[in-house]
């Protein structure tokens, strides 16, 4: 048999396995942020900790969430933290859907690196902080969701702030028609 045929036959036989290897098992954790930090920052075995506060105003109404993607060996291969705030008198059993705003932060609110400005190390409490991403717009949206829905400056919906790890990686969101990794994770969360 021709060597090219052997190679082609082998590639075709292994092709279905590539999909299995590349599969990611998504897990969503409410009430926590996932932080890949050293034990002195977060000693939880699954690295589900709480966000480090990085705003000067009260952010206690912002719920914490973590998306983690596990590979077949049960290792975290991707993750994204996000904060979310719910409207006044929120009812999860309400039959009508709530409107949602997804706020995408800039480079300075990333969880790890803003190239040339800062680079947090895994022993820094700000690493994967999930607190800085609500810096811009957080206070204003918090106030809007807390107003009576009939007020003209109220927002009776949900506001969500996903956090990219590097350089506010939303700006190059498309690569030849494909979403980049932070955009894909934010879409999964949504």
VOFIPA-762564 format. One record per atom (N, C-alpha, C): residue number from 0; residue in one letter; x, y, z. Coordinates in nm, 4 decimals. Layout:
<nodes>
 num residuo        X        Y        Z
 NUM       A        X        Y        Z
...
</nodes>
This chain:
<nodes>
 num residuo        X        Y        Z
   0       X   0.0838  -0.1185   0.0000
   0       X   0.0000   0.0000   0.0000
   0       X   0.0880   0.1245   0.0000
   1       X   0.0455   0.2244  -0.0693
   1       X   0.1132   0.3524  -0.0820
   1       X   0.1245   0.4213   0.0553
   2       X   0.2436   0.4805   0.0911
   2       X   0.2596   0.5461   0.2210
   2       X   0.1596   0.6598   0.2437
   3       X   0.1225   0.7288   0.1365
   3       X   0.0244   0.8375   0.1517
   3       X  -0.1117   0.7830   0.1942
   4       X  -0.1473   0.6674   0.1401
   4       X  -0.2755   0.6066   0.1793
   4       X  -0.2731   0.5659   0.3258
   5       X  -0.1581   0.5105   0.3714
   5       X  -0.1460   0.4736   0.5132
   5       X  -0.1631   0.5969   0.6019
   6       X  -0.0977   0.7030   0.5629
   6       X  -0.1066   0.8266   0.6400
   6       X  -0.2498   0.8785   0.6424
   7       X  -0.3148   0.8815   0.5265
   7       X  -0.4527   0.9276   0.5181
   7       X  -0.5458   0.8378   0.5983
   8       X  -0.5260   0.7053   0.5878
   8       X  -0.6090   0.6112   0.6636
   8       X  -0.5918   0.6329   0.8140
   9       X  -0.4686   0.6535   0.8571
   9       X  -0.4414   0.6780   0.9995
   9       X  -0.5050   0.8066   1.0483
  10       X  -0.4953   0.9112   0.9660
  10       X  -0.5556   1.0393   1.0041
  10       X  -0.7075   1.0269   1.0142
  11       X  -0.7692   0.9571   0.9200
  11       X  -0.9137   0.9389   0.9242
  11       X  -0.9566   0.8554   1.0440
  12       X  -0.8764   0.7562   1.0796
  12       X  -0.9093   0.6721   1.1946
  12       X  -0.8986   0.7499   1.3260
  13       X  -0.8041   0.8423   1.3347
  13       X  -0.7836   0.9188   1.4571
  13       X  -0.8698   1.0444   1.4666
  14       X  -0.9277   1.0868   1.3574
  14       X  -1.0054   1.2110   1.3554
  14       X  -1.1158   1.2152   1.4613
  15       X  -1.1947   1.1076   1.4810
  15       X  -1.2991   1.1148   1.5833
  15       X  -1.2442   1.1359   1.7247
  16       X  -1.1220   1.0885   1.7495
  16       X  -1.0623   1.1056   1.8819
  16       X  -1.0268   1.2504   1.9108
  17       X  -0.9972   1.3285   1.8092
  17       X  -0.9617   1.4694   1.8286
  17       X  -1.0754   1.5460   1.8936
  18       X  -1.1971   1.5147   1.8540
  18       X  -1.3123   1.5810   1.9151
  18       X  -1.3277   1.5443   2.0612
  19       X  -1.2986   1.4187   2.0958
  19       X  -1.3090   1.3741   2.2343
  19       X  -1.2035   1.4432   2.3200
  20       X  -1.0808   1.4528   2.2697
  20       X  -0.9725   1.5141   2.3441
  20       X  -1.0006   1.6626   2.3679
  21       X  -1.0614   1.7274   2.2708
  21       X  -1.0819   1.8711   2.2786
  21       X  -1.2082   1.9096   2.3545
  22       X  -1.2886   1.8145   2.3981
  22       X  -1.4130   1.8474   2.4666
  22       X  -1.3863   1.9130   2.6004
  23       X  -1.4706   2.0119   2.6304
  23       X  -1.4603   2.0821   2.7573
  23       X  -1.5911   2.0642   2.8322
  24       X  -1.5816   2.0256   2.9566
  24       X  -1.6975   2.0089   3.0419
  24       X  -1.7184   2.1382   3.1202
  25       X  -1.8253   2.2145   3.0903
  25       X  -1.8457   2.3421   3.1592
  25       X  -1.9083   2.3236   3.2975
  26       X  -1.8594   2.4011   3.3944
  26       X  -1.9142   2.4021   3.5296
  26       X  -1.9321   2.5479   3.5702
  27       X  -2.0510   2.5803   3.6203
  27       X  -2.0815   2.7168   3.6632
  27       X  -2.0991   2.7163   3.8141
  28       X  -2.0256   2.8044   3.8828
  28       X  -2.0299   2.8108   4.0284
  28       X  -2.0820   2.9451   4.0750
  29       X  -2.2003   2.9491   4.1362
  29       X  -2.2503   3.0745   4.1924
  29       X  -2.1889   3.1008   4.3297
  30       X  -2.1696   3.2269   4.3614
  30       X  -2.1234   3.2655   4.4941
  30       X  -1.9732   3.2719   4.5127
  31       X  -1.8971   3.2416   4.4090
  31       X  -1.7518   3.2394   4.4199
  31       X  -1.6869   3.2895   4.2924
  32       X  -1.5605   3.3240   4.3048
  32       X  -1.4734   3.3509   4.1912
  32       X  -1.3706   3.2390   4.1882
  33       X  -1.3267   3.2013   4.0699
  33       X  -1.2196   3.1039   4.0563
  33       X  -1.0906   3.1817   4.0448
  34       X  -0.9951   3.1490   4.1293
  34       X  -0.8700   3.2240   4.1300
  34       X  -0.7529   3.1276   4.1304
  35       X  -0.6666   3.1375   4.0297
  35       X  -0.5488   3.0518   4.0204
  35       X  -0.4334   3.1172   4.0956
  36       X  -0.4476   3.1217   4.2262
  36       X  -0.3508   3.1901   4.3119
  36       X  -0.2848   3.0919   4.4077
  37       X  -0.1818   3.1405   4.4776
  37       X  -0.1118   3.0583   4.5758
  37       X  -0.1967   3.0427   4.7017
  38       X  -0.1599   2.9440   4.7825
  38       X  -0.2363   2.9120   4.9034
  38       X  -0.2513   3.0289   4.9998
  39       X  -0.1516   3.1178   5.0059
  39       X  -0.1623   3.2291   5.1003
  39       X  -0.2709   3.3287   5.0585
  40       X  -0.3166   3.3224   4.9332
  40       X  -0.4226   3.4110   4.8847
  40       X  -0.5580   3.3411   4.8923
  41       X  -0.5602   3.2150   4.8544
  41       X  -0.6838   3.1361   4.8565
  41       X  -0.6474   2.9922   4.8869
  42       X  -0.6839   2.9446   5.0063
  42       X  -0.6457   2.8088   5.0433
  42       X  -0.7555   2.7065   5.0172
  43       X  -0.8589   2.7453   4.9433
  43       X  -0.9645   2.6512   4.9074
  43       X  -0.9100   2.5509   4.8055
  44       X  -0.9388   2.4229   4.8221
  44       X  -0.8814   2.3222   4.7319
  44       X  -0.9242   2.3379   4.5858
  45       X  -1.0443   2.3844   4.5603
  45       X  -1.0904   2.4029   4.4220
  45       X  -1.0649   2.5435   4.3708
  46       X  -0.9965   2.6248   4.4493
  46       X  -0.9646   2.7635   4.4144
  46       X  -1.0897   2.8488   4.3916
  47       X  -1.2002   2.8093   4.4563
  47       X  -1.3215   2.8905   4.4542
  47       X  -1.3176   2.9787   4.5774
  48       X  -1.2846   3.1042   4.5566
  48       X  -1.2649   3.1992   4.6648
  48       X  -1.3586   3.3171   4.6414
  49       X  -1.3341   3.4231   4.7132
  49       X  -1.4138   3.5439   4.6929
  49       X  -1.3282   3.6516   4.6280
  50       X  -1.3957   3.7383   4.5575
  50       X  -1.3280   3.8468   4.4863
  50       X  -1.2598   3.9407   4.5845
  51       X  -1.1508   3.9971   4.5399
  51       X  -1.0822   4.1005   4.6166
  51       X  -1.1473   4.2335   4.5813
  52       X  -1.1945   4.3049   4.6806
  52       X  -1.2624   4.4328   4.6568
  52       X  -1.1630   4.5335   4.5996
  53       X  -1.2011   4.5943   4.4861
  53       X  -1.1121   4.6900   4.4213
  53       X  -1.1834   4.8195   4.3834
  54       X  -1.3009   4.8425   4.4400
  54       X  -1.3712   4.9682   4.4170
  54       X  -1.3909   5.0362   4.5516
  55       X  -1.4074   5.1677   4.5499
  55       X  -1.4188   5.2430   4.6748
  55       X  -1.5623   5.2486   4.7274
  56       X  -1.6574   5.2025   4.6494
  56       X  -1.7983   5.2070   4.6895
  56       X  -1.8462   5.0662   4.7250
  57       X  -1.9645   5.0556   4.7804
  57       X  -2.0178   4.9274   4.8257
  57       X  -2.0536   4.8382   4.7075
  58       X  -1.9897   4.7224   4.7021
  58       X  -2.0163   4.6281   4.5936
  58       X  -2.0782   4.4977   4.6445
  59       X  -2.1298   4.4986   4.7665
  59       X  -2.1829   4.3760   4.8264
  59       X  -2.3067   4.3220   4.7554
  60       X  -2.3763   4.4034   4.6790
  60       X  -2.4957   4.3586   4.6082
  60       X  -2.4603   4.2833   4.4788
  61       X  -2.3358   4.2890   4.4371
  61       X  -2.2919   4.2232   4.3150
  61       X  -2.2590   4.0776   4.3450
  62       X  -2.3354   3.9875   4.2876
  62       X  -2.3119   3.8447   4.3081
  62       X  -2.1871   3.8022   4.2309
  63       X  -2.1163   3.7043   4.2841
  63       X  -1.9974   3.6490   4.2197
  63       X  -2.0329   3.5173   4.1528
  64       X  -1.9718   3.4938   4.0375
  64       X  -1.9907   3.3684   3.9659
  64       X  -1.8592   3.3287   3.9003
  65       X  -1.8453   3.1990   3.8763
  65       X  -1.7270   3.1490   3.8071
  65       X  -1.7696   3.0440   3.7064
  66       X  -1.7172   3.0546   3.5848
  66       X  -1.7288   2.9504   3.4835
  66       X  -1.5934   2.8818   3.4768
  67       X  -1.5947   2.7495   3.4820
  67       X  -1.4722   2.6728   3.4644
  67       X  -1.4961   2.5652   3.3592
  68       X  -1.4020   2.5529   3.2673
  68       X  -1.4076   2.4479   3.1660
  68       X  -1.3036   2.3427   3.1988
  69       X  -1.3488   2.2186   3.2200
  69       X  -1.2602   2.1079   3.2553
  69       X  -1.2351   2.0202   3.1332
  70       X  -1.1113   1.9696   3.1206
  70       X  -1.0834   1.8722   3.0149
  70       X  -1.1134   1.7321   3.0669
  71       X  -1.0893   1.6298   2.9849
  71       X  -1.1221   1.4928   3.0227
  71       X  -1.0393   1.4434   3.1412
  72       X  -0.9274   1.5072   3.1711
  72       X  -0.8455   1.4709   3.2872
  72       X  -0.8872   1.5477   3.4116
  73       X  -0.9962   1.6223   3.4008
  73       X  -1.0526   1.6997   3.5111
  73       X  -0.9623   1.8147   3.5561
  74       X  -0.8904   1.8744   3.4606
  74       X  -0.8108   1.9934   3.4865
  74       X  -0.8839   2.1135   3.4285
  75       X  -0.8754   2.2260   3.4982
  75       X  -0.9343   2.3492   3.4478
  75       X  -0.8487   2.3978   3.3312
  76       X  -0.9080   2.4077   3.2123
  76       X  -0.8353   2.4519   3.0941
  76       X  -0.8777   2.5926   3.0508
  77       X  -0.9904   2.6399   3.1030
  77       X  -1.0333   2.7770   3.0777
  77       X  -1.1269   2.8181   3.1904
  78       X  -1.1306   2.9483   3.2170
  78       X  -1.2225   2.9959   3.3194
  78       X  -1.2514   3.1436   3.2952
  79       X  -1.3627   3.1871   3.3511
  79       X  -1.3969   3.3290   3.3487
  79       X  -1.4831   3.3583   3.4705
  80       X  -1.4441   3.4605   3.5427
  80       X  -1.5237   3.5096   3.6543
  80       X  -1.6153   3.6196   3.6046
  81       X  -1.7267   3.6353   3.6711
  81       X  -1.8132   3.7485   3.6382
  81       X  -1.8918   3.7894   3.7602
  82       X  -1.9343   3.9135   3.7567
  82       X  -2.0200   3.9684   3.8613
  82       X  -2.1541   3.9988   3.7972
  83       X  -2.2589   3.9934   3.8783
  83       X  -2.3932   4.0169   3.8260
  83       X  -2.4756   4.0848   3.9338
  84       X  -2.5621   4.1726   3.8890
  84       X  -2.6522   4.2403   3.9810
  84       X  -2.7940   4.2237   3.9282
  85       X  -2.8863   4.2020   4.0192
  85       X  -3.0252   4.1753   3.9844
  85       X  -3.1123   4.2940   4.0235
  86       X  -3.2254   4.3123   3.9552
  86       X  -3.3107   4.4288   3.9804
  86       X  -3.3867   4.4196   4.1122
  87       X  -3.4348   4.5326   4.1545
  87       X  -3.5194   4.5424   4.2730
  87       X  -3.6354   4.4448   4.2594
  88       X  -3.6652   4.3717   4.3638
  88       X  -3.7753   4.2743   4.3661
  88       X  -3.7588   4.1632   4.2611
  89       X  -3.6359   4.1236   4.2362
  89       X  -3.6083   4.0174   4.1382
  89       X  -3.6819   3.8897   4.1774
  90       X  -3.7430   3.8255   4.0799
  90       X  -3.8171   3.7016   4.1018
  90       X  -3.7727   3.6002   3.9969
  91       X  -3.6960   3.5001   4.0377
  91       X  -3.6446   3.4007   3.9429
  91       X  -3.7561   3.3149   3.8834
  92       X  -3.8729   3.3140   3.9445
  92       X  -3.9848   3.2340   3.8940
  92       X  -4.0797   3.3142   3.8046
  93       X  -4.0499   3.4384   3.7860
  93       X  -4.1333   3.5245   3.7014
  93       X  -4.1381   3.4662   3.5596
  94       X  -4.2560   3.4577   3.4986
  94       X  -4.2633   3.3985   3.3642
  94       X  -4.1986   3.4843   3.2552
  95       X  -4.2010   3.6166   3.2687
  95       X  -4.1375   3.7027   3.1683
  95       X  -3.9868   3.7057   3.1931
  96       X  -3.9129   3.7115   3.0853
  96       X  -3.7675   3.7213   3.0951
  96       X  -3.7280   3.8640   3.1315
  97       X  -3.6196   3.8767   3.2045
  97       X  -3.5644   4.0082   3.2375
  97       X  -3.4714   4.0539   3.1257
  98       X  -3.4668   4.1834   3.0979
  98       X  -3.3645   4.2319   3.0044
  98       X  -3.2272   4.2187   3.0698
  99       X  -3.1234   4.2105   2.9888
  99       X  -2.9883   4.1936   3.0409
  99       X  -2.8925   4.2850   2.9656
 100       X  -2.8038   4.3467   3.0395
 100       X  -2.6940   4.4235   2.9816
 100       X  -2.5654   4.3500   3.0181
 101       X  -2.4807   4.3243   2.9188
 101       X  -2.3491   4.2664   2.9455
 101       X  -2.2468   4.3776   2.9268
 102       X  -2.1803   4.4148   3.0349
 102       X  -2.0792   4.5198   3.0329
 102       X  -1.9422   4.4566   3.0085
 103       X  -1.8748   4.4995   2.9025
 103       X  -1.7413   4.4493   2.8720
 103       X  -1.6391   4.5548   2.9125
 104       X  -1.5535   4.5205   3.0060
 104       X  -1.4570   4.6151   3.0613
 104       X  -1.3451   4.6468   2.9633
 105       X  -1.2666   4.7460   2.9987
 105       X  -1.1489   4.7831   2.9214
 105       X  -1.0260   4.7090   2.9712
 106       X  -0.9120   4.7352   2.9103
 106       X  -0.7878   4.6657   2.9437
 106       X  -0.7498   4.6831   3.0908
 107       X  -0.7747   4.8002   3.1475
 107       X  -0.7343   4.8290   3.2848
 107       X  -0.8113   4.7537   3.3911
 108       X  -0.9182   4.6874   3.3533
 108       X  -0.9983   4.6126   3.4506
 108       X  -0.9818   4.4618   3.4362
 109       X  -0.8798   4.4205   3.3626
 109       X  -0.8522   4.2774   3.3444
 109       X  -0.8099   4.2140   3.4757
 110       X  -0.8216   4.0826   3.4823
 110       X  -0.7923   4.0115   3.6058
 110       X  -0.6459   3.9889   3.6359
 111       X  -0.5595   3.9934   3.5333
 111       X  -0.4184   3.9618   3.5560
 111       X  -0.3230   4.0654   3.4989
 112       X  -0.3411   4.0966   3.3707
 112       X  -0.2394   4.1766   3.3027
 112       X  -0.3021   4.2869   3.2187
 113       X  -0.2453   4.4047   3.2306
 113       X  -0.2676   4.5127   3.1356
 113       X  -0.1271   4.5496   3.0908
 114       X  -0.0866   4.5013   2.9767
 114       X   0.0512   4.5114   2.9304
 114       X   0.1054   4.6532   2.9417
 115       X   0.2191   4.6635   3.0075
 115       X   0.2850   4.7923   3.0249
 115       X   0.2324   4.8728   3.1432
 116       X   0.1251   4.8282   3.2064
 116       X   0.0664   4.9027   3.3190
 116       X   0.0755   4.8238   3.4503
 117       X   0.0298   4.6986   3.4454
 117       X   0.0406   4.6128   3.5635
 117       X   0.0425   4.4674   3.5192
 118       X   0.0994   4.3856   3.6042
 118       X   0.0980   4.2409   3.5861
 118       X   0.0992   4.1796   3.7249
 119       X  -0.0188   4.1349   3.7680
 119       X  -0.0311   4.0762   3.9014
 119       X   0.0277   3.9357   3.9017
 120       X   0.0953   3.8998   4.0077
 120       X   0.1516   3.7658   4.0239
 120       X   0.0522   3.6791   4.1020
 121       X   0.0624   3.5464   4.0920
 121       X  -0.0318   3.4580   4.1622
 121       X  -0.0298   3.4692   4.3147
 122       X   0.0685   3.5403   4.3716
 122       X   0.0690   3.5603   4.5168
 122       X   0.0125   3.6976   4.5544
 123       X  -0.0429   3.7692   4.4577
 123       X  -0.1031   3.9014   4.4789
 123       X  -0.2540   3.8848   4.4931
 124       X  -0.3135   3.9464   4.5938
 124       X  -0.4587   3.9327   4.6153
 124       X  -0.5404   3.9881   4.4992
 125       X  -0.4800   4.0662   4.4118
 125       X  -0.5513   4.1227   4.2968
 125       X  -0.5527   4.0299   4.1756
 126       X  -0.4740   3.9240   4.1770
 126       X  -0.4660   3.8284   4.0662
 126       X  -0.6011   3.7582   4.0515
 127       X  -0.6581   3.7575   3.9316
 127       X  -0.7922   3.7016   3.9070
 127       X  -0.8945   3.7624   4.0027
 128       X  -0.8816   3.8931   4.0253
 128       X  -0.9555   3.9569   4.1343
 128       X  -1.1055   3.9609   4.1170
 129       X  -1.1552   3.9771   3.9949
 129       X  -1.2976   3.9872   3.9668
 129       X  -1.3645   4.0999   4.0451
 130       X  -1.2887   4.1990   4.0852
 130       X  -1.3450   4.3141   4.1550
 130       X  -1.3271   4.4429   4.0773
 131       X  -1.2269   4.4477   3.9942
 131       X  -1.1981   4.5709   3.9205
 131       X  -1.2862   4.5868   3.7975
 132       X  -1.3429   4.4752   3.7489
 132       X  -1.4231   4.4813   3.6268
 132       X  -1.5540   4.5578   3.6440
 133       X  -1.5958   4.5860   3.7663
 133       X  -1.7179   4.6643   3.7881
 133       X  -1.6867   4.8116   3.8148
 134       X  -1.5592   4.8492   3.8017
 134       X  -1.5165   4.9862   3.8293
 134       X  -1.5953   5.0887   3.7485
 135       X  -1.6068   5.0668   3.6188
 135       X  -1.6762   5.1613   3.5319
 135       X  -1.8177   5.1121   3.5060
 136       X  -1.9139   5.1884   3.5477
 136       X  -2.0543   5.1551   3.5249
 136       X  -2.1183   5.0755   3.6360
 137       X  -2.0408   5.0190   3.7245
 137       X  -2.0970   4.9365   3.8312
 137       X  -2.1861   5.0140   3.9262
 138       X  -2.1375   5.1247   3.9742
 138       X  -2.2130   5.2052   4.0703
 138       X  -2.3414   5.2588   4.0068
 139       X  -2.3310   5.3066   3.8834
 139       X  -2.4475   5.3627   3.8143
 139       X  -2.5530   5.2551   3.7860
 140       X  -2.5096   5.1370   3.7441
 140       X  -2.6049   5.0292   3.7183
 140       X  -2.6640   4.9754   3.8485
 141       X  -2.5845   4.9695   3.9529
 141       X  -2.6363   4.9283   4.0835
 141       X  -2.7499   5.0207   4.1249
 142       X  -2.7281   5.1523   4.1112
 142       X  -2.8313   5.2488   4.1477
 142       X  -2.9550   5.2337   4.0594
 143       X  -2.9351   5.2086   3.9298
 143       X  -3.0479   5.1963   3.8360
 143       X  -3.1338   5.0737   3.8653
 144       X  -3.0721   4.9601   3.8998
 144       X  -3.1519   4.8400   3.9276
 144       X  -3.2211   4.8486   4.0636
 145       X  -3.1749   4.9366   4.1510
 145       X  -3.2368   4.9521   4.2825
 145       X  -3.3521   5.0524   4.2845
 146       X  -3.3752   5.1197   4.1745
 146       X  -3.4866   5.2148   4.1678
 146       X  -3.6162   5.1415   4.1368
 147       X  -3.7275   5.2051   4.1732
 147       X  -3.8572   5.1501   4.1375
 147       X  -3.8654   5.1386   3.9852
 148       X  -3.9143   5.0270   3.9329
 148       X  -3.9175   5.0060   3.7876
 148       X  -3.9910   5.1151   3.7095
 149       X  -4.0795   5.1863   3.7747
 149       X  -4.1540   5.2917   3.7051
 149       X  -4.0745   5.4209   3.6913
 150       X  -3.9630   5.4334   3.7615
 150       X  -3.8812   5.5550   3.7518
 150       X  -3.8155   5.5620   3.6145
 151       X  -3.8052   5.6811   3.5601
 151       X  -3.7499   5.6972   3.4253
 151       X  -3.6015   5.6603   3.4177
 152       X  -3.5287   5.6654   3.5285
 152       X  -3.3869   5.6318   3.5274
 152       X  -3.3587   5.4960   3.5920
 153       X  -3.4609   5.4094   3.5925
 153       X  -3.4460   5.2747   3.6473
 153       X  -3.4101   5.1769   3.5356
 154       X  -3.3436   5.0693   3.5740
 154       X  -3.3235   4.9589   3.4818
 154       X  -3.3736   4.8335   3.5521
 155       X  -3.4940   4.7880   3.5206
 155       X  -3.5511   4.6707   3.5876
 155       X  -3.5031   4.5400   3.5243
 156       X  -3.3732   4.5251   3.5114
 156       X  -3.3161   4.4063   3.4491
 156       X  -3.1897   4.3626   3.5193
 157       X  -3.1183   4.2732   3.4555
 157       X  -2.9966   4.2144   3.5094
 157       X  -2.8774   4.2772   3.4373
 158       X  -2.7697   4.3036   3.5129
 158       X  -2.6470   4.3557   3.4535
 158       X  -2.5340   4.2594   3.4903
 159       X  -2.4531   4.2270   3.3911
 159       X  -2.3477   4.1273   3.4064
 159       X  -2.2139   4.1849   3.3611
 160       X  -2.1067   4.1553   3.4368
 160       X  -1.9715   4.2014   3.4057
 160       X  -1.8768   4.0818   3.3996
 161       X  -1.8545   4.0215   3.2822
 161       X  -1.7530   3.9161   3.2740
 161       X  -1.6138   3.9799   3.2813
 162       X  -1.5149   3.9015   3.3210
 162       X  -1.3791   3.9561   3.3313
 162       X  -1.2797   3.8714   3.2540
 163       X  -1.2163   3.9347   3.1552
 163       X  -1.1074   3.8703   3.0807
 163       X  -0.9803   3.8787   3.1653
 164       X  -0.8918   3.7835   3.1487
 164       X  -0.7682   3.7830   3.2273
 164       X  -0.6639   3.8807   3.1757
 165       X  -0.6570   3.8971   3.0431
 165       X  -0.5476   3.9722   2.9838
 165       X  -0.5967   4.0893   2.8996
 166       X  -0.5484   4.2088   2.9290
 166       X  -0.5625   4.3260   2.8421
 166       X  -0.7036   4.3553   2.7928
 167       X  -0.8045   4.3252   2.8712
 167       X  -0.9409   4.3523   2.8276
 167       X  -0.9676   4.2923   2.6916
 168       X  -0.9388   4.1665   2.6756
 168       X  -0.9300   4.0989   2.5464
 168       X  -1.0584   4.0954   2.4642
 169       X  -1.1384   4.1975   2.4707
 169       X  -1.2595   4.2028   2.3877
 169       X  -1.2300   4.2722   2.2546
 170       X  -1.1254   4.3547   2.2489
 170       X  -1.1036   4.4387   2.1307
 170       X  -1.0710   4.3603   2.0048
 171       X  -1.0094   4.2450   2.0155
 171       X  -0.9840   4.1601   1.8991
 171       X  -1.0770   4.0403   1.9064
 172       X  -1.2055   4.0687   1.9209
 172       X  -1.3042   3.9648   1.9465
 172       X  -1.3287   3.8682   1.8329
 173       X  -1.2846   3.8985   1.7132
 173       X  -1.3103   3.8092   1.6011
 173       X  -1.1793   3.7766   1.5305
 174       X  -1.1610   3.6516   1.4999
 174       X  -1.0423   3.6042   1.4301
 174       X  -1.0895   3.5254   1.3089
 175       X  -1.0900   3.5909   1.1940
 175       X  -1.1384   3.5276   1.0708
 175       X  -1.2786   3.4689   1.0873
 176       X  -1.3656   3.5445   1.1528
 176       X  -1.5039   3.5006   1.1703
 176       X  -1.5266   3.4152   1.2924
 177       X  -1.4231   3.3894   1.3723
 177       X  -1.4363   3.3105   1.4944
 177       X  -1.4168   3.4002   1.6154
 178       X  -1.4909   3.3722   1.7211
 178       X  -1.4728   3.4488   1.8437
 178       X  -1.3419   3.4098   1.9108
 179       X  -1.2805   3.5064   1.9834
 179       X  -1.1639   3.4706   2.0625
 179       X  -1.2107   3.4021   2.1909
 180       X  -1.1180   3.3487   2.2678
 180       X  -1.1519   3.2693   2.3854
 180       X  -1.2351   3.3466   2.4890
 181       X  -1.1982   3.4701   2.5291
 181       X  -1.2831   3.5406   2.6250
 181       X  -1.4247   3.5646   2.5722
 182       X  -1.4377   3.5953   2.4457
 182       X  -1.5707   3.6170   2.3875
 182       X  -1.6516   3.4881   2.3870
 183       X  -1.5868   3.3749   2.3564
 183       X  -1.6563   3.2453   2.3591
 183       X  -1.7064   3.2134   2.4991
 184       X  -1.6215   3.2364   2.5993
 184       X  -1.6633   3.2063   2.7365
 184       X  -1.7770   3.2981   2.7792
 185       X  -1.7707   3.4255   2.7468
 185       X  -1.8782   3.5177   2.7819
 185       X  -2.0085   3.4764   2.7147
 186       X  -1.9991   3.4269   2.5920
 186       X  -2.1185   3.3779   2.5213
 186       X  -2.1751   3.2547   2.5907
 187       X  -2.0884   3.1633   2.6343
 187       X  -2.1361   3.0438   2.7082
 187       X  -2.2070   3.0847   2.8360
 188       X  -2.1495   3.1818   2.9051
 188       X  -2.2091   3.2285   3.0309
 188       X  -2.3466   3.2878   3.0041
 189       X  -2.3547   3.3689   2.9001
 189       X  -2.4825   3.4325   2.8652
 189       X  -2.5875   3.3279   2.8322
</nodes>
